[in-house]
Amino acid sequence: MVYVQLDEKQRILRVEQEPFTSMTKTLPQDNPDVQAWLASHALNNRLIDLQRSDLEMVRVLEDLVTVLVDRGVIRYTDLPEAARRKLHVRAEARATLDGLSGLLGDADERIP
């Protein structure tokens, strides 16, 4: 059995293994609605993880472009105009954040 919270149309809002204050009923774990909710919830969590990873990859790609330009492997002007604009905007934002680091505290306390 699992503990669930249902909305006014009897749609599942939350499923837990343990009782919780806003639960409205219990259902068997193999209930089709519970299984559908769990599958949807798992998919949503994977999408969130992928989105987080995408944000991390953006930073990796920015750094990769910087290294390639610094080493002379490519020229900044070899990149399409749209890519140069986006990199420039992000570089300015990162520089601004670095300039504000003294206001935010020690480097160890900064958000990466």
C-alpha positions in Angstrom: 0.0 0.0 0.0 1.0 3.6 -0.7 -0.3 6.8 0.7 -1.7 9.3 -1.8 -3.1 12.8 -1.9 -5.9 13.3 -4.4 -7.3 16.5 -5.8 -11.0 17.3 -6.1 -11.2 15.3 -9.3 -9.6 12.3 -7.7 -6.3 12.8 -9.6 -3.1 11.8 -7.8 -1.1 14.8 -6.6 1.4 12.9 -4.4 2.5 9.4 -3.6 4.5 8.4 -0.5 5.6 5.1 1.2 4.8 6.6 4.6 1.7 8.4 5.8 1.8 12.2 5.5 -0.4 15.0 6.8 -2.2 15.9 3.5 -2.8 12.3 2.4 -6.3 11.5 1.4 -6.3 7.7 1.1 -4.2 4.6 0.6 -4.0 2.6 -2.6 -2.3 -0.6 -3.6 1.1 0.0 -5.2 0.0 -1.9 -8.4 -3.0 0.4 -8.9 -2.8 1.7 -12.5 -3.2 5.3 -11.4 -0.4 5.0 -8.9 1.8 3.2 -11.5 1.1 6.0 -14.1 1.9 8.7 -11.5 5.1 7.0 -10.5 6.2 6.6 -14.1 5.4 10.3 -14.8 7.2 11.4 -11.7 10.3 9.3 -12.6 10.3 10.8 -16.2 10.0 14.3 -14.8 13.0 13.7 -12.4 15.1 12.4 -15.4 14.2 15.5 -17.4 15.2 17.7 -14.5 18.5 15.9 -14.2 19.1 16.3 -17.9 18.3 20.0 -17.8 20.7 20.4 -14.9 23.4 18.6 -16.9 22.7 20.8 -19.9 23.4 23.9 -17.8 26.7 22.3 -16.7 27.6 21.4 -20.3 27.1 25.1 -21.4 29.9 26.1 -19.0 32.1 23.3 -20.2 31.6 24.4 -23.9 32.3 28.0 -23.0 35.5 27.0 -21.4 36.4 24.7 -24.3 35.9 27.5 -26.8 38.1 29.8 -24.6 40.9 27.1 -24.5 40.7 26.5 -28.3 40.9 30.3 -29.0 43.7 30.8 -26.5 45.8 28.0 -28.0 45.2 29.3 -31.5 43.3 26.2 -32.7 40.4 28.3 -33.8 39.8 32.0 -34.0 36.9 33.7 -32.3 35.8 35.1 -35.6 35.5 31.5 -37.0 32.4 31.1 -34.9 29.0 32.1 -36.3 27.9 35.6 -35.3 25.1 34.3 -33.2 27.5 32.0 -31.2 29.9 34.9 -30.7 27.1 37.1 -29.4 25.9 34.5 -26.9 29.5 33.8 -25.7 30.1 37.5 -25.3 26.9 38.1 -23.3 27.8 35.1 -21.0 31.4 36.3 -20.7 30.2 39.7 -19.6 27.8 38.1 -17.1 30.5 35.9 -15.7 32.9 38.9 -15.4 30.2 40.9 -13.6 29.7 38.1 -11.1 33.4 37.7 -10.6 33.6 41.5 -9.9 30.8 41.1 -7.3 32.5 38.2 -5.5 33.8 40.5 -2.8 30.3 41.5 -2.0 29.2 37.9 -1.9 31.8 36.7 0.6 34.8 34.4 0.3 35.4 32.4 -2.9 34.5 29.3 -1.0 31.0 30.6 -0.3 30.2 31.6 -3.9 27.7 29.7 -6.0 29.5 27.9 -8.8 
